[in-house]
């Protein structure tokens, strides 16, 4: 797994709010393993759980509609 923009954001926000991973998991309602996977850049995570964590920091992950040929 490699660091992604999302994993970097979560880790930076967690530290800015002086939370450890256990605190973040308890306050956001997700498991500790999920927080660790998220911060390590696991490529497959449930979007609803990602948003539970991001809501702690006033953020949200949402799909983006792309027009044909934008890839």
Long-range contacts (C-beta under 8 A, 24 or more apart in sequence): 1-37, 1-40, 1-41, 1-42, 1-43, 2-41, 3-40, 3-41, 4-41, 6-38, 6-41, 6-50, 6-61, 7-38, 7-39, 7-40, 7-41, 9-57, 9-59, 10-35, 10-38, 10-39, 10-53, 10-54, 10-57, 11-39, 13-56, 13-57, 13-59, 14-39, 17-56, 17-57, 24-53, 24-56, 27-56, 28-52, 28-53, 28-55, 28-56
